[in-house]
């Protein structure tokens, strides 16, 4: 049993995005152009691009991004082990960002003594 119906949710997200596209087609065309721009360079293969997208989705906490890009990663040939490694990068980055941002909290705390 899965935590949620990811396939159904993905269908809902895509339908919702399609609805937004009908209301503001330039916005969704622009989004599609951004996604396709990097793919045109050919420096990264589709599997790598999708694994990066999943790692970013974790960092952004975007369930819609997770369901769309995990499916695309699987279709591009990603293995469960490769996904786990990409997720490890996302986990590490989030921990690192928390550590780096903690220095801002320490700085703000120090500054509050001067107020």
C-alpha positions as a Markdown table, in Angstrom:
| # | Residue | x | y | z |
|---|---|---|---|---|
| 1 | Unk | 0.0 | 0.0 | 0.0 |
| 2 | Unk | 1.3 | 3.4 | -0.9 |
| 3 | Unk | 1.1 | 6.6 | 1.2 |
| 4 | Unk | -1.1 | 8.2 | -1.4 |
| 5 | Unk | -2.5 | 7.5 | -4.9 |
| 6 | Unk | 0.4 | 9.1 | -6.8 |
| 7 | Unk | -0.9 | 8.1 | -10.2 |
| 8 | Unk | -4.4 | 9.6 | -9.5 |
| 9 | Unk | -2.8 | 12.7 | -8.0 |
| 10 | Unk | -0.5 | 13.1 | -11.0 |
| 11 | Unk | -3.6 | 13.0 | -13.2 |
| 12 | Unk | -5.2 | 15.6 | -11.1 |
| 13 | Unk | -2.2 | 17.9 | -11.2 |
| 14 | Unk | -1.8 | 17.6 | -15.0 |
| 15 | Unk | -5.5 | 18.3 | -15.4 |
| 16 | Unk | -5.2 | 21.3 | -13.1 |
| 17 | Unk | -2.2 | 22.6 | -15.0 |
| 18 | Unk | -4.2 | 22.1 | -18.3 |
| 19 | Unk | -7.0 | 24.2 | -16.8 |
| 20 | Unk | -4.5 | 27.0 | -16.0 |
| 21 | Unk | -3.1 | 26.6 | -19.5 |
| 22 | Unk | -6.5 | 27.4 | -21.0 |
| 23 | Unk | -6.8 | 30.5 | -18.8 |
| 24 | Unk | -3.3 | 31.8 | -19.4 |
| 25 | Unk | -1.6 | 29.9 | -22.2 |
| 26 | Unk | 1.4 | 32.1 | -22.3 |
| 27 | Unk | 2.3 | 31.2 | -18.7 |
| 28 | Unk | 2.2 | 27.5 | -19.4 |
| 29 | Unk | 4.0 | 27.9 | -22.7 |
| 30 | Unk | 6.7 | 29.8 | -20.9 |
| 31 | Unk | 7.0 | 27.1 | -18.2 |
| 32 | Unk | 7.3 | 24.5 | -20.9 |
| 33 | Unk | 10.0 | 26.5 | -22.6 |
| 34 | Unk | 12.0 | 26.7 | -19.4 |
| 35 | Unk | 11.8 | 22.9 | -19.0 |
| 36 | Unk | 12.8 | 22.2 | -22.5 |
| 37 | Unk | 15.6 | 24.8 | -22.8 |
| 38 | Unk | 18.2 | 22.8 | -20.8 |
| 39 | Unk | 17.3 | 19.6 | -22.7 |
| 40 | Unk | 18.3 | 21.3 | -26.0 |
| 41 | Unk | 21.9 | 21.6 | -24.9 |
| 42 | Unk | 22.4 | 17.8 | -24.7 |
| 43 | Unk | 24.9 | 18.1 | -21.9 |
| 44 | Unk | 22.8 | 16.0 | -19.5 |
| 45 | Unk | 20.8 | 12.9 | -20.5 |
| 46 | Unk | 17.1 | 12.8 | -19.8 |
| 47 | Unk | 17.5 | 10.4 | -16.9 |
| 48 | Unk | 20.0 | 12.7 | -15.1 |
| 49 | Unk | 17.8 | 15.7 | -15.7 |
| 50 | Unk | 14.8 | 13.9 | -14.2 |
| 51 | Unk | 16.8 | 12.7 | -11.2 |
| 52 | Unk | 17.9 | 16.3 | -10.6 |
| 53 | Unk | 14.2 | 17.3 | -10.9 |
| 54 | Unk | 13.2 | 14.8 | -8.3 |
| 55 | Unk | 15.9 | 16.0 | -5.9 |
| 56 | Unk | 14.7 | 19.6 | -6.4 |
| 57 | Unk | 11.1 | 18.5 | -5.9 |
| 58 | Unk | 12.1 | 17.1 | -2.5 |
| 59 | Unk | 13.9 | 20.3 | -1.6 |
| 60 | Unk | 10.9 | 22.3 | -2.6 |
| 61 | Unk | 8.4 | 19.9 | -1.0 |
| 62 | Unk | 6.3 | 19.8 | -4.2 |
| 63 | Unk | 4.2 | 16.6 | -4.3 |
| 64 | Unk | 3.1 | 17.4 | -7.9 |
| 65 | Unk | 6.7 | 17.7 | -9.0 |
| 66 | Unk | 7.5 | 14.5 | -7.2 |
| 67 | Unk | 4.8 | 12.5 | -8.9 |
| 68 | Unk | 5.5 | 13.9 | -12.4 |
| 69 | Unk | 9.3 | 13.6 | -12.3 |
| 70 | Unk | 9.5 | 10.2 | -10.6 |
| 71 | Unk | 7.4 | 8.8 | -13.4 |
| 72 | Unk | 9.5 | 10.6 | -16.0 |
| 73 | Unk | 12.7 | 9.4 | -14.3 |
| 74 | Unk | 11.4 | 5.8 | -14.4 |
| 75 | Unk | 10.5 | 6.2 | -18.1 |
| 76 | Unk | 14.0 | 7.6 | -18.7 |
| 77 | Unk | 15.5 | 4.4 | -17.2 |
| 78 | Unk | 16.3 | 5.5 | -13.7 |
| 79 | Unk | 16.7 | 2.7 | -11.2 |
| 80 | Unk | 15.4 | 2.7 | -7.6 |
| 81 | Unk | 19.1 | 2.8 | -6.5 |
| 82 | Unk | 19.8 | 5.9 | -8.6 |
| 83 | Unk | 16.7 | 7.6 | -7.3 |
| 84 | Unk | 17.8 | 6.8 | -3.7 |
| 85 | Unk | 21.2 | 8.3 | -4.4 |
| 86 | Unk | 19.6 | 11.5 | -5.9 |
| 87 | Unk | 17.4 | 11.7 | -2.9 |
| 88 | Unk | 20.5 | 11.4 | -0.7 |
| 89 | Unk | 21.9 | 14.5 | -2.4 |
| 90 | Unk | 18.6 | 16.4 | -1.7 |
| 91 | Unk | 18.7 | 15.3 | 1.9 |
| 92 | Unk | 22.3 | 16.4 | 2.3 |
| 93 | Unk | 21.5 | 19.8 | 0.6 |
| 94 | Unk | 18.6 | 20.4 | 2.9 |
| 95 | Unk | 20.7 | 19.7 | 5.9 |
| 96 | Unk | 23.5 | 21.9 | 4.6 |
| 97 | Unk | 21.1 | 24.7 | 3.9 |
| 98 | Unk | 19.7 | 24.4 | 7.4 |
| 99 | Unk | 23.2 | 24.6 | 8.8 |
| 100 | Unk | 24.1 | 27.6 | 6.6 |
| 101 | Unk | 20.9 | 29.4 | 7.4 |
| 102 | Unk | 21.5 | 28.7 | 11.1 |
| 103 | Unk | 24.4 | 31.2 | 10.8 |
| 104 | Unk | 21.8 | 33.8 | 9.9 |
| 105 | Unk | 19.8 | 33.1 | 13.0 |
| 106 | Unk | 22.9 | 33.3 | 15.1 |
| 107 | Unk | 23.7 | 36.6 | 13.5 |
| 108 | Unk | 20.2 | 38.0 | 14.1 |
| 109 | Unk | 20.4 | 36.8 | 17.7 |
| 110 | Unk | 23.8 | 38.6 | 18.2 |
| 111 | Unk | 22.3 | 41.8 | 16.5 |
| 112 | Unk | 19.3 | 41.7 | 18.9 |
| 113 | Unk | 21.7 | 42.4 | 21.8 |
| 114 | Unk | 22.6 | 45.7 | 20.1 |
| 115 | Unk | 19.0 | 46.9 | 19.8 |
